Amino acid sequence: MNVSVRQFQQPQLEQDIAQIVKESGLDPASLKLELTESVGIDDTGSTNSTLWKLKELGFHLALDDLAWVTPR
C-alpha cells in the first residue's frame, strides 16, 4: 500500500490505518506500507514517531522500492 507525503503528514494517519485494517479484518503483517523518500525530510522527529507507531501495529514498512532489493 503506497502512502504519499501528504497522507503521511496527516496527524491521525496511524489511527486511520489501524481502523481500516480492523474493519477489513486484514492482518497488518500481511501488508507493506510503501513510503516515498521525501516523507521524512521536513520533520524527522514526527516521521520517526509515526514510523514506530505503524511498526508497532504490525505493518511492514518500505521506502519506495528499496525493500525489494535483496543484498548479495
DOSE-291619 format. One line per 8 residues: their letters; for each residue x, y, z of C-alpha. Coordinates in steps of 0.02 Angstrom, whole numbers, padded with zeros to 5 digits. Layout:
! DOSE-291619
A = X:Y:Z ~ ... .
***
This chain:
! DOSE-291619
MNVSVRQF = 00000:00000:00000 ~ 00078:00166:-00052 ~ 00074:00311:00069 ~ 00107:00484:-00001 ~ 00195:00626:00089 ~ 00029:00717:00102 ~ -00056:00565:00182 ~ 00092:00535:00297 .
QQPQLEQD = 00079:00712:00365 ~ -00099:00686:00424 ~ -00100:00686:00616 ~ -00216:00537:00629 ~ -00130:00427:00498 ~ -00089:00279:00610 ~ -00262:00282:00691 ~ -00347:00291:00521 .
IAQIVKES = -00245:00147:00451 ~ -00273:00043:00609 ~ -00461:00072:00596 ~ -00466:00024:00412 ~ -00368:-00135:00446 ~ -00479:-00178:00595 ~ -00639:-00153:00494 ~ -00572:-00254:00347 .
GLDPASLK = -00510:-00397:00455 ~ -00339:-00394:00371 ~ -00182:-00442:00466 ~ -00065:-00290:00470 ~ 00083:-00409:00448 ~ 00013:-00457:00277 ~ 00026:-00276:00217 ~ 00176:-00173:00169 .
LELTESVG = 00164:00016:00182 ~ 00275:00093:00049 ~ 00333:00271:00083 ~ 00414:00395:-00034 ~ 00591:00454:00006 ~ 00532:00630:00043 ~ 00420:00575:00188 ~ 00550:00612:00322 .
IDDTGSTN = 00631:00767:00253 ~ 00526:00902:00338 ~ 00503:00839:00516 ~ 00613:00692:00560 ~ 00552:00683:00741 ~ 00371:00668:00690 ~ 00416:00549:00549 ~ 00512:00436:00666 .
STLWKLKE = 00369:00433:00791 ~ 00240:00390:00658 ~ 00351:00254:00583 ~ 00373:00172:00753 ~ 00185:00178:00787 ~ 00149:00094:00619 ~ 00283:-00037:00652 ~ 00209:-00071:00824 .
LGFHLALD = 00040:-00101:00741 ~ 00125:-00241:00644 ~ 00148:-00162:00473 ~ 00298:-00196:00363 ~ 00374:-00032:00303 ~ 00468:00002:00142 ~ 00550:00155:00070 ~ 00492:00162:-00111 .
DLAWVTPR = 00565:00009:-00197 ~ 00715:-00009:-00083 ~ 00636:-00151:00017 ~ 00627:-00255:-00142 ~ 00815:-00251:-00165 ~ 00899:-00406:-00098 ~ 01078:-00389:-00037 ~ 01205:-00504:-00120 .
***
